Amino acid sequence: MSTPIDGITGVVGTPGITGITNTIQKIAPPVRSGQEEQPAALDGVKDSPFGSIFSDMIQNVKDTDAEFTQAQYLLATGQIDNPAQVNMAGYKAELSLSLLIQLRDRALTAYNELKNMSV
C-alpha cells in the first residue's frame, strides 16, 4: 500500500488537502506581531454575511483536513480501532473542499454576470 489516500487526492504521496490549505495560507499576507490578522481594507468584507460564509468555509476545510491528518496519524500509530474512520474523515475533507470550490465558482460566475450587465 503506497499511501492510504491515493483514491482521494489522485496524487500519490500528497497527504490529504494540506497542499491546498498551505497554498491558501501562503496567499494571505504575513502577520507581524502587534498587527491585526486581516488588513483594515478587508474588515468590511469579513463582517459582511457573504464574507463570513467564505471565511467559515475556509475554516471548515482547514478543520476537516486537520481531522483527516489526525486520523491518518492515529491509524499509522495503531491507536485507532476502526480504520473506516480514516476513510470517513478523508471523504469529509474532500467534500468540504469540493463545496468551497463550487461556492467560489458560483460567486465568480455571479460577479462576472454583474460586471457584464449593461446599465
N, CA, C and O atoms as a MOPAC input file, in Angstrom:
PM7 MOZYME 1SCF
protein

 N      0.85800 1    -1.17500 1     0.00000 1
 C      0.00000 1     0.00000 1     0.00000 1
 C      0.89600 1     1.22700 1     0.00000 1
 O      1.65900 1     1.44000 1     0.94200 1
 N      0.80700 1     2.04100 1    -1.05800 1
 C      1.69200 1     3.19500 1    -1.16500 1
 C      1.28800 1     4.30000 1    -0.20300 1
 O      2.11300 1     4.74900 1     0.59400 1
 N      0.04600 1     4.74800 1    -0.25700 1
 C     -0.47100 1     5.72200 1     0.70900 1
 C     -1.92900 1     5.38300 1     0.95300 1
 O     -2.57100 1     4.79600 1     0.08200 1
 N     -2.47200 1     5.73300 1     2.10800 1
 C     -3.86800 1     5.40000 1     2.39000 1
 C     -4.85400 1     6.30000 1     1.66800 1
 O     -6.06000 1     6.08400 1     1.79300 1
 N     -4.40200 1     7.30400 1     0.91300 1
 C     -5.33400 1     8.25400 1     0.31900 1
 C     -5.15200 1     8.40700 1    -1.18100 1
 O     -5.50200 1     9.45100 1    -1.73100 1
 N     -4.60600 1     7.38300 1    -1.87100 1
 C     -4.38500 1     7.51000 1    -3.30600 1
 C     -5.66500 1     7.84500 1    -4.05700 1
 O     -5.63900 1     8.66200 1    -4.97700 1
 N     -6.76600 1     7.24000 1    -3.68800 1
 C     -8.02200 1     7.46100 1    -4.40300 1
 C     -8.65300 1     8.81000 1    -4.12700 1
 O     -9.44900 1     9.29500 1    -4.93000 1
 N     -8.31300 1     9.42300 1    -3.00900 1
 C     -8.95000 1    10.68900 1    -2.64500 1
 C     -8.32600 1    11.85500 1    -3.38100 1
 O     -9.04200 1    12.66500 1    -3.97000 1
 N     -7.01400 1    11.95700 1    -3.36200 1
 C     -6.38100 1    13.12400 1    -3.94800 1
 C     -6.01400 1    12.93100 1    -5.39700 1
 O     -5.91900 1    13.90500 1    -6.14400 1
 N     -5.80300 1    11.68900 1    -5.81600 1
 C     -5.40600 1    11.44000 1    -7.18500 1
 C     -3.91200 1    11.63200 1    -7.39400 1
 O     -3.41300 1    11.33700 1    -8.48000 1
 N     -3.18400 1    12.11100 1    -6.40400 1
 C     -1.74500 1    12.31400 1    -6.49100 1
 C     -1.11100 1    11.45400 1    -5.41800 1
 O     -1.39600 1    11.62100 1    -4.23200 1
 N     -0.25900 1    10.54000 1    -5.82800 1
 C      0.37400 1     9.64000 1    -4.88500 1
 C      1.33800 1    10.42300 1    -4.00600 1
 O      2.16300 1    11.19400 1    -4.49700 1
 N      1.22300 1    10.21500 1    -2.70300 1
 C      2.14300 1    10.84200 1    -1.78000 1
 C      1.71500 1    12.20300 1    -1.27300 1
 O      2.40600 1    12.77900 1    -0.43300 1
 N      0.59900 1    12.74300 1    -1.75200 1
 C      0.12400 1    14.03000 1    -1.26000 1
 C     -0.81000 1    13.77400 1    -0.08500 1
 O     -1.85200 1    13.14500 1    -0.27200 1
 N     -0.48200 1    14.23500 1     1.11600 1
 C     -1.29900 1    13.93700 1     2.28400 1
 C     -2.55400 1    14.80400 1     2.33800 1
 O     -2.49800 1    15.95800 1     2.76500 1
 N     -3.66000 1    14.26200 1     1.91500 1
 C     -4.93200 1    14.97400 1     2.00200 1
 C     -4.94700 1    16.23800 1     1.18800 1
 O     -4.47000 1    16.26900 1     0.05400 1
 N     -5.49400 1    17.27800 1     1.76600 1
 C     -5.57800 1    18.55200 1     1.06700 1
 C     -4.68200 1    19.58700 1     1.71400 1
 O     -4.90800 1    20.79000 1     1.58400 1
 N     -3.66500 1    19.11200 1     2.40900 1
 C     -2.78200 1    20.07400 1     3.07800 1
 C     -2.06500 1    20.95300 1     2.07800 1
 O     -1.73700 1    22.09900 1     2.38800 1
 N     -1.81600 1    20.43900 1     0.88300 1
 C     -1.17900 1    21.26900 1    -0.13300 1
 C     -2.03600 1    22.45700 1    -0.48800 1
 O     -1.51600 1    23.55100 1    -0.70900 1
 N     -3.34400 1    22.26700 1    -0.54600 1
 C     -4.25500 1    23.35500 1    -0.88400 1
 C     -4.38600 1    24.32700 1     0.27800 1
 O     -4.37100 1    25.54100 1     0.07800 1
 N     -4.51600 1    23.79900 1     1.49000 1
 C     -4.64200 1    24.71300 1     2.63200 1
 C     -3.34200 1    25.45600 1     2.87100 1
 O     -3.36100 1    26.60300 1     3.31700 1
 N     -2.19900 1    24.81500 1     2.57800 1
 C     -0.92600 1    25.53500 1     2.69200 1
 C     -0.86400 1    26.64900 1     1.66700 1
 O     -0.34300 1    27.72700 1     1.95300 1
 N     -1.39300 1    26.40200 1     0.46800 1
 C     -1.43500 1    27.43400 1    -0.56200 1
 C     -2.32700 1    28.58600 1    -0.12000 1
 O     -1.99200 1    29.74900 1    -0.34300 1
 N     -3.45300 1    28.27700 1     0.50000 1
 C     -4.35500 1    29.32100 1     1.00000 1
 C     -3.63400 1    30.15900 1     2.04700 1
 O     -3.76700 1    31.38300 1     2.06100 1
 N     -2.87300 1    29.50900 1     2.92400 1
 C     -2.15100 1    30.23800 1     3.95500 1
 C     -1.03200 1    31.08400 1     3.35600 1
 O     -0.72700 1    32.15500 1     3.87900 1
 N     -0.41100 1    30.61800 1     2.25900 1
 C      0.65700 1    31.38200 1     1.62600 1
 C      0.11200 1    32.62500 1     0.94200 1
 O      0.81700 1    33.62900 1     0.84200 1
 N     -1.13300 1    32.57900 1     0.46700 1
 C     -1.73000 1    33.71900 1    -0.21500 1
 C     -1.98200 1    34.85400 1     0.76900 1
 O     -1.83500 1    36.02600 1     0.42200 1
 N     -2.36000 1    34.50700 1     1.99300 1
 C     -2.65700 1    35.52100 1     2.99900 1
 C     -1.38600 1    36.29300 1     3.33100 1
 O     -0.30300 1    35.71000 1     3.38700 1
 N     -1.51000 1    37.60700 1     3.55100 1
 C     -0.32600 1    38.39400 1     3.88700 1
 C      0.22100 1    37.96300 1     5.24500 1
 O     -0.54900 1    37.55600 1     6.11600 1
 N      1.54100 1    38.04500 1     5.44100 1
 C      2.11800 1    37.63800 1     6.72000 1
 C      1.66400 1    38.56400 1     7.84100 1
 O      1.50900 1    39.76900 1     7.64500 1
 N      1.45400 1    37.98500 1     9.01200 1
 C      1.01100 1    38.75400 1    10.17300 1
 C      2.22400 1    39.05500 1    11.03200 1
 O      2.96300 1    38.15200 1    11.42300 1
 N      2.42200 1    40.32700 1    11.31900 1
 C      3.52400 1    40.74100 1    12.18300 1
 C      2.99800 1    40.90700 1    13.60300 1
 O      1.80400 1    41.12900 1    13.80700 1
 N      3.86900 1    40.80200 1    14.55900 1
 C      3.43700 1    40.93800 1    15.94000 1
 C      2.91300 1    42.34700 1    16.18200 1
 O      3.50300 1    43.33400 1    15.74300 1
 N      1.79500 1    42.41600 1    16.88900 1
 C      1.17400 1    43.70400 1    17.16200 1
 C      0.29900 1    44.20400 1    16.02500 1
 O     -0.20100 1    45.32700 1    16.07600 1
 N      0.10900 1    43.38200 1    15.00000 1
 C     -0.69100 1    43.78700 1    13.84500 1
 C     -1.96500 1    42.94900 1    13.82300 1
 O     -1.99000 1    41.82300 1    14.31900 1
 N     -3.01600 1    43.51200 1    13.24200 1
 C     -4.27000 1    42.77600 1    13.12500 1
 C     -4.07300 1    41.59700 1    12.20100 1
 O     -3.13700 1    41.56300 1    11.40100 1
 N     -4.98400 1    40.60900 1    12.32300 1
 C     -4.89300 1    39.42600 1    11.48000 1
 C     -5.24000 1    39.75200 1    10.03100 1
 O     -4.59500 1    39.23300 1     9.11900 1
 N     -6.23800 1    40.59400 1     9.79700 1
 C     -6.66100 1    40.98400 1     8.45600 1
 C     -6.32700 1    42.45100 1     8.22700 1
 O     -6.37800 1    43.24100 1     9.17000 1
 N     -5.98500 1    42.83600 1     6.99900 1
 C     -5.79100 1    44.25400 1     6.70900 1
 C     -7.08900 1    45.02400 1     6.93200 1
 O     -8.18300 1    44.46500 1     6.85200 1
 N     -6.94500 1    46.31400 1     7.21400 1
 C     -8.12300 1    47.13400 1     7.51600 1
 C     -9.08500 1    47.19600 1     6.33500 1
 O    -10.29000 1    47.34300 1     6.54200 1
 N     -8.59300 1    47.08900 1     5.10800 1
 C     -9.45100 1    47.15900 1     3.92800 1
 C    -10.37700 1    45.95500 1     3.83800 1
 O    -11.42900 1    46.03800 1     3.20400 1
 N    -10.00800 1    44.83400 1     4.45900 1
 C    -10.82500 1    43.62700 1     4.37300 1
 C    -11.75600 1    43.45100 1     5.56000 1
 O    -12.52700 1    42.49200 1     5.58700 1
 N    -11.70900 1    44.34300 1     6.54000 1
 C    -12.57800 1    44.20500 1     7.70300 1
 C    -14.04900 1    44.24800 1     7.31800 1
 O    -14.84200 1    43.46700 1     7.84400 1
 N    -14.42800 1    45.13600 1     6.41900 1
 C    -15.81700 1    45.23400 1     5.99300 1
 C    -16.27600 1    44.00800 1     5.22900 1
 O    -17.43700 1    43.60900 1     5.31900 1
 N    -15.36400 1    43.41400 1     4.47800 1
 C    -15.70900 1    42.21000 1     3.72100 1
 C    -15.92800 1    41.04100 1     4.66700 1
 O    -16.86300 1    40.26100 1     4.48300 1
 N    -15.08100 1    40.91100 1     5.67300 1
 C    -15.20400 1    39.80400 1     6.61300 1
 C    -16.45900 1    39.93900 1     7.47000 1
 O    -17.05300 1    38.93600 1     7.86500 1
 N    -16.86300 1    41.17300 1     7.75700 1
 C    -18.04900 1    41.39300 1     8.56900 1
 C    -19.33700 1    41.18000 1     7.78300 1
 O    -20.39600 1    40.98800 1     8.38100 1
 N    -19.26700 1    41.20900 1     6.46600 1
 C    -20.46800 1    41.01600 1     5.66000 1
 C    -20.88600 1    39.55000 1     5.71100 1
 O    -20.04900 1    38.67500 1     5.92900 1
 N    -22.17300 1    39.27600 1     5.51300 1
 C    -22.62600 1    37.88000 1     5.52200 1
 C    -21.93000 1    37.03500 1     4.44700 1
 O    -21.61600 1    35.86800 1     4.67700 1
 N    -21.69700 1    37.62400 1     3.29100 1
 C    -21.04600 1    36.90400 1     2.21000 1
 C    -19.60200 1    36.57000 1     2.57300 1
 O    -19.14000 1    35.45600 1     2.32200 1
 N    -18.89200 1    37.52400 1     3.15800 1
 C    -17.51300 1    37.28700 1     3.56700 1
 C    -17.41500 1    36.28700 1     4.69700 1
 O    -16.47900 1    35.48800 1     4.74200 1
 N    -18.37100 1    36.32100 1     5.60900 1
 C    -18.33700 1    35.37300 1     6.71600 1
 C    -18.60900 1    33.94800 1     6.23700 1
 O    -18.09400 1    32.99300 1     6.81700 1
 N    -19.41100 1    33.80000 1     5.18500 1
 C    -19.65400 1    32.46700 1     4.62400 1
 C    -18.34800 1    31.90000 1     4.07900 1
 O    -18.01700 1    30.74100 1     4.33100 1
 N    -17.60400 1    32.72000 1     3.32900 1
 C    -16.34600 1    32.24100 1     2.78300 1
 C    -15.32200 1    31.94600 1     3.86800 1
 O    -14.61900 1    30.93900 1     3.79700 1
 N    -15.23000 1    32.80800 1     4.86600 1
 C    -14.25700 1    32.55200 1     5.93500 1
 C    -14.64900 1    31.30500 1     6.73000 1
 O    -13.77400 1    30.54900 1     7.15400 1
 N    -15.94500 1    31.08000 1     6.93600 1
 C    -16.38900 1    29.86000 1     7.60900 1
 C    -16.08100 1    28.62100 1     6.77700 1
 O    -15.67900 1    27.59000 1     7.31600 1
 N    -16.26900 1    28.72300 1     5.46500 1
 C    -15.98900 1    27.58700 1     4.58700 1
 C    -14.49100 1    27.27200 1     4.57100 1
 O    -14.10600 1    26.10400 1     4.60200 1
 N    -13.65500 1    28.29200 1     4.52400 1
 C    -12.21000 1    28.06000 1     4.53700 1
 C    -11.79300 1    27.43400 1     5.86100 1
 O    -10.96000 1    26.52800 1     5.88800 1
 N    -12.36700 1    27.91500 1     6.95500 1
 C    -12.05900 1    27.32500 1     8.25900 1
 C    -12.53300 1    25.87800 1     8.32900 1
 O    -11.86400 1    25.03800 1     8.93100 1
 N    -13.67900 1    25.57900 1     7.72100 1
 C    -14.18500 1    24.21400 1     7.69300 1
 C    -13.23700 1    23.30000 1     6.91900 1
 O    -12.98800 1    22.17000 1     7.33800 1
 N    -12.70700 1    23.78000 1     5.79500 1
 C    -11.74600 1    22.99300 1     5.02200 1
 C    -10.50000 1    22.72500 1     5.86100 1
 O     -9.98800 1    21.60500 1     5.87100 1
 N    -10.01200 1    23.73800 1     6.56100 1
 C     -8.82500 1    23.55800 1     7.39900 1
 C     -9.10100 1    22.56200 1     8.52900 1
 O     -8.26100 1    21.71500 1     8.83400 1
 N    -10.28200 1    22.66700 1     9.14800 1
 C    -10.62200 1    21.77400 1    10.25400 1
 C    -10.74500 1    20.32600 1     9.80300 1
 O    -10.22600 1    19.42200 1    10.45700 1
 N    -11.43500 1    20.10300 1     8.67900 1
 C    -11.60400 1    18.73300 1     8.20300 1
 C    -10.27500 1    18.15000 1     7.73500 1
 O    -10.04800 1    16.94800 1     7.87500 1
 N     -9.40000 1    18.97400 1     7.18600 1
 C     -8.07300 1    18.48600 1     6.80200 1
 C     -7.26700 1    18.10500 1     8.02800 1
 O     -6.56900 1    17.09100 1     8.02100 1
 N     -7.35400 1    18.90600 1     9.08200 1
 C     -6.64900 1    18.58000 1    10.32300 1
 C     -7.20200 1    17.29100 1    10.93400 1
 O     -6.44800 1    16.47000 1    11.45700 1
 N     -8.51700 1    17.12200 1    10.86300 1
 C     -9.14800 1    15.90100 1    11.36800 1
 C     -8.67400 1    14.68000 1    10.57600 1
 O     -8.42100 1    13.62400 1    11.15600 1
 N     -8.55500 1    14.82200 1     9.26300 1
 C     -8.09000 1    13.74200 1     8.40600 1
 C     -6.63400 1    13.40700 1     8.69500 1
 O     -6.26300 1    12.23600 1     8.76300 1
 N     -5.81700 1    14.42800 1     8.86400 1
 C     -4.40200 1    14.21000 1     9.18300 1
 C     -4.25600 1    13.51300 1    10.52700 1
 O     -3.41500 1    12.62700 1    10.67800 1
 N     -5.06500 1    13.90200 1    11.50200 1
 C     -5.04500 1    13.26900 1    12.81900 1
 C     -5.47600 1    11.81000 1    12.71300 1
 O     -4.87800 1    10.94600 1    13.35400 1
 N     -6.50300 1    11.52100 1    11.91600 1
 C     -6.96300 1    10.14400 1    11.74200 1
 C     -5.87800 1     9.29400 1    11.06800 1
 O     -5.69600 1     8.12800 1    11.41900 1
 N     -5.16500 1     9.87200 1    10.10700 1
 C     -4.06600 1     9.14800 1     9.46800 1
 C     -2.96300 1     8.83600 1    10.47600 1
 O     -2.41300 1     7.73500 1    10.48200 1
 N     -2.64700 1     9.80300 1    11.32100 1
 C     -1.62700 1     9.59500 1    12.34800 1
 C     -2.04400 1     8.48800 1    13.30200 1
 O     -1.25100 1     7.60400 1    13.62300 1
 N     -3.29900 1     8.53900 1    13.75600 1
 C     -3.78800 1     7.51700 1    14.68300 1
 C     -3.77800 1     6.13500 1    14.05100 1
 O     -3.48800 1     5.14700 1    14.72500 1
 N     -4.09100 1     6.05700 1    12.76400 1
 C     -4.06000 1     4.77300 1    12.06300 1
 C     -2.62000 1     4.27300 1    11.94000 1
 O     -2.34800 1     3.09000 1    12.14500 1
 N     -1.70600 1     5.17700 1    11.60700 1
 C     -0.30600 1     4.78000 1    11.43300 1
 C      0.32200 1     4.31900 1    12.74100 1
 O      1.19200 1     3.44800 1    12.73600 1
 N     -0.10500 1     4.88900 1    13.85000 1
 C      0.46000 1     4.50600 1    15.14600 1
 C     -0.32900 1     3.39400 1    15.82500 1
 O      0.03200 1     2.95500 1    16.91700 1
 N     -1.39600 1     2.93900 1    15.19200 1
 C     -2.17400 1     1.83400 1    15.74100 1
 C     -3.09000 1     2.21700 1    16.87600 1
 O     -3.49300 1     1.34800 1    17.65000 1
 N     -3.43000 1     3.47000 1    17.00400 1
 C     -4.27500 1     3.94200 1    18.09900 1
 C     -5.74100 1     4.00700 1    17.72800 1
 O     -6.56300 1     4.38800 1    18.56100 1
 N     -6.09400 1     3.64900 1    16.51300 1
 C     -7.48000 1     3.75200 1    16.06700 1
 C     -8.06200 1     2.34100 1    15.96100 1
 O     -7.41100 1     1.42500 1    15.46000 1
 N     -9.28000 1     2.18400 1    16.43400 1
 C     -9.91800 1     0.87000 1    16.42400 1
 C    -10.61300 1     0.57600 1    15.10700 1
 O    -10.63100 1    -0.56800 1    14.65400 1
 N    -11.17800 1     1.59000 1    14.49700 1
 C    -11.96000 1     1.41700 1    13.27600 1
 C    -11.26600 1     2.13800 1    12.11800 1
 O    -11.30900 1     3.36600 1    12.04800 1
 N    -10.62600 1     1.39300 1    11.21100 1
 C     -9.92900 1     2.04200 1    10.09000 1
 C    -10.87500 1     2.78300 1     9.13700 1
 O    -10.42700 1     3.62300 1     8.35600 1
 N    -12.14600 1     2.48900 1     9.19400 1
 C    -13.10400 1     3.19400 1     8.33900 1
 C    -13.22300 1     4.66000 1     8.72900 1
 O    -13.66800 1     5.47900 1     7.92500 1
 N    -12.83300 1     4.99900 1     9.94600 1
 C    -12.86500 1     6.39600 1    10.37500 1
 C    -11.93000 1     7.25200 1     9.53800 1
 O    -12.21300 1     8.42500 1     9.29300 1
 N    -10.82000 1     6.67600 1     9.09600 1
 C     -9.87600 1     7.41800 1     8.25500 1
 C    -10.52600 1     7.72000 1     6.91200 1
 O    -10.41000 1     8.83100 1     6.39500 1
 N    -11.21100 1     6.72900 1     6.35000 1
 C    -11.90300 1     6.94700 1     5.07900 1
 C    -12.99800 1     7.99200 1     5.21100 1
 O    -13.16900 1     8.83200 1     4.32800 1
 N    -13.74000 1     7.94300 1     6.30900 1
 C    -14.80000 1     8.92800 1     6.51000 1
 C    -14.23000 1    10.33300 1     6.68000 1
 O    -14.78500 1    11.29600 1     6.15100 1
 N    -13.13200 1    10.45300 1     7.41300 1
 C    -12.50700 1    11.75700 1     7.59800 1
 C    -11.97000 1    12.28700 1     6.26900 1
 O    -12.07100 1    13.48100 1     5.98800 1
 N    -11.40500 1    11.40800 1     5.46100 1
 C    -10.91900 1    11.81700 1     4.14200 1
 C    -12.05000 1    12.24500 1     3.23300 1
 O    -11.91400 1    13.20400 1     2.47300 1
 N    -13.16700 1    11.54000 1     3.30700 1
 C    -14.32200 1    11.89300 1     2.48700 1
 C    -14.90900 1    13.23100 1     2.92100 1
 O    -15.31600 1    14.03300 1     2.08100 1
 N    -14.95600 1    13.47500 1     4.23600 1
 C    -15.43900 1    14.76800 1     4.72600 1
 C    -14.54300 1    15.89800 1     4.25900 1
 O    -15.03400 1    16.95500 1     3.86300 1
 N    -13.22900 1    15.68700 1     4.30000 1
 C    -12.28800 1    16.71100 1     3.84500 1
 C    -12.46600 1    16.96200 1     2.34900 1
 O    -12.43200 1    18.10700 1     1.89900 1
 N    -12.65200 1    15.89900 1     1.58800 1
 C    -12.84900 1    16.04200 1     0.14600 1
 C    -14.14000 1    16.79000 1    -0.15900 1
 O    -14.16400 1    17.65100 1    -1.03800 1
 N    -15.21500 1    16.46800 1     0.56100 1
 C    -16.49300 1    17.14700 1     0.33700 1
 C    -16.44500 1    18.62000 1     0.72700 1
 O    -17.01300 1    19.46200 1     0.03100 1
 N    -15.77800 1    18.93800 1     1.82600 1
 C    -15.72000 1    20.34100 1     2.24100 1
 C    -14.91500 1    21.16500 1     1.24000 1
 O    -15.27000 1    22.30900 1     0.95700 1
 N    -13.84300 1    20.60000 1     0.70600 1
 C    -13.06800 1    21.30800 1    -0.30800 1
 C    -13.87000 1    21.46200 1    -1.59600 1
 O    -13.84100 1    22.51800 1    -2.22800 1
 N    -14.57700 1    20.41700 1    -1.97800 1
 C    -15.39800 1    20.48000 1    -3.18800 1
 C    -16.49000 1    21.54100 1    -3.04700 1
 O    -16.76700 1    22.27900 1    -3.99300 1
 N    -17.10100 1    21.61700 1    -1.88200 1
 C    -18.13600 1    22.62100 1    -1.64800 1
 C    -17.55600 1    24.02700 1    -1.71100 1
 O    -18.17900 1    24.92700 1    -2.27500 1
 N    -16.37200 1    24.22800 1    -1.14000 1
 C    -15.72000 1    25.53600 1    -1.20100 1
 C    -15.40600 1    25.93200 1    -2.63700 1
 O    -15.60500 1    27.08400 1    -3.02300 1
 N    -14.92200 1    24.99300 1    -3.41900 1
 C    -14.59700 1    25.27800 1    -4.82100 1
 C    -15.86100 1    25.60900 1    -5.60800 1
 O    -15.85600 1    26.53800 1    -6.41600 1
 N    -16.93800 1    24.86700 1    -5.38600 1
 C    -18.19600 1    25.15000 1    -6.07500 1
 C    -18.74800 1    26.50700 1    -5.67100 1
 O    -19.26100 1    27.24000 1    -6.51700 1
 N    -18.65400 1    26.85100 1    -4.40800 1
 C    -19.13000 1    28.14900 1    -3.93700 1
 C    -18.31600 1    29.27200 1    -4.56000 1
 O    -18.87000 1    30.29200 1    -4.96800 1
 N    -17.01500 1    29.08800 1    -4.63300 1
 C    -16.15300 1    30.08300 1    -5.26800 1
 C    -16.49700 1    30.24700 1    -6.74700 1
 O    -16.57600 1    31.36900 1    -7.24800 1
 N    -16.70300 1    29.12800 1    -7.44500 1
 C    -17.04100 1    29.19200 1    -8.86800 1
 C    -18.37400 1    29.90200 1    -9.09300 1
 O    -18.50900 1    30.70600 1   -10.01500 1
 N    -19.34400 1    29.60100 1    -8.25400 1
 C    -20.65100 1    30.27300 1    -8.38400 1
 C    -20.53100 1    31.75900 1    -8.10800 1
 O    -21.15500 1    32.56800 1    -8.79400 1
 N    -19.74100 1    32.12700 1    -7.11500 1
 C    -19.56100 1    33.54700 1    -6.79500 1
 C    -18.86200 1    34.27500 1    -7.93900 1
 O    -19.22500 1    35.40500 1    -8.26600 1
 N    -17.87100 1    33.64500 1    -8.54600 1
 C    -17.18800 1    34.26100 1    -9.68100 1
 C    -18.10600 1    34.39100 1   -10.88600 1
 O    -18.05600 1    35.39200 1   -11.60100 1
 N    -18.93900 1    33.39300 1   -11.11400 1
 C    -19.89800 1    33.45900 1   -12.21500 1
 C    -20.88900 1    34.59700 1   -11.99600 1
 O    -21.19200 1    35.34700 1   -12.92400 1
 N    -21.39000 1    34.72600 1   -10.77400 1
 C    -22.33000 1    35.80500 1   -10.46800 1
 C    -21.65400 1    37.16800 1   -10.60800 1
 O    -22.25900 1    38.11200 1   -11.11800 1
 N    -20.41000 1    37.27300 1   -10.16100 1
 C    -19.67600 1    38.53300 1   -10.28900 1
 C    -19.48300 1    38.89900 1   -11.75100 1
 O    -19.67700 1    40.05200 1   -12.13600 1
 N    -19.10300 1    37.92400 1   -12.56800 1
 C    -18.89600 1    38.19700 1   -13.99400 1
 C    -20.19800 1    38.60000 1   -14.68300 1
 O    -20.19100 1    39.45300 1   -15.57000 1
 N    -21.31400 1    37.99300 1   -14.28200 1
 C    -22.61000 1    38.38100 1   -14.87100 1
 C    -22.95700 1    39.81100 1   -14.47900 1
 O    -23.45300 1    40.57900 1   -15.30300 1
 N    -22.69600 1    40.17500 1   -13.21200 1
 C    -22.97600 1    41.55100 1   -12.77600 1
 C    -22.04700 1    42.55100 1   -13.47600 1
 O    -22.46200 1    43.65500 1   -13.83100 1
 N    -20.80400 1    42.15600 1   -13.66600 1
 C    -19.82600 1    43.01600 1   -14.29500 1
 C    -20.17900 1    43.26900 1   -15.77300 1
 O    -19.95000 1    44.36500 1   -16.28500 1
 N    -20.71700 1    42.28600 1   -16.43300 1
 C    -21.04000 1    42.40000 1   -17.86100 1
 C    -22.43600 1    42.95700 1   -18.12500 1
 O    -22.83700 1    43.12200 1   -19.27700 1
 N    -23.17400 1    43.24600 1   -17.05000 1
 C    -24.51000 1    43.79400 1   -17.21200 1
 C    -24.45000 1    45.24400 1   -17.69900 1
 O    -23.67200 1    46.04900 1   -17.18800 1
 N    -25.27000 1    45.55900 1   -18.67700 1
 C    -25.29100 1    46.94800 1   -19.14700 1
 C    -26.28400 1    47.75000 1   -18.31000 1
 O    -27.38100 1    47.28700 1   -18.00200 1
 N    -25.87500 1    48.94900 1   -17.95600 1
 C    -26.68900 1    49.79100 1   -17.08300 1
 C    -27.49600 1    50.77800 1   -17.89000 1
 O    -28.24400 1    51.57400 1   -17.32200 1

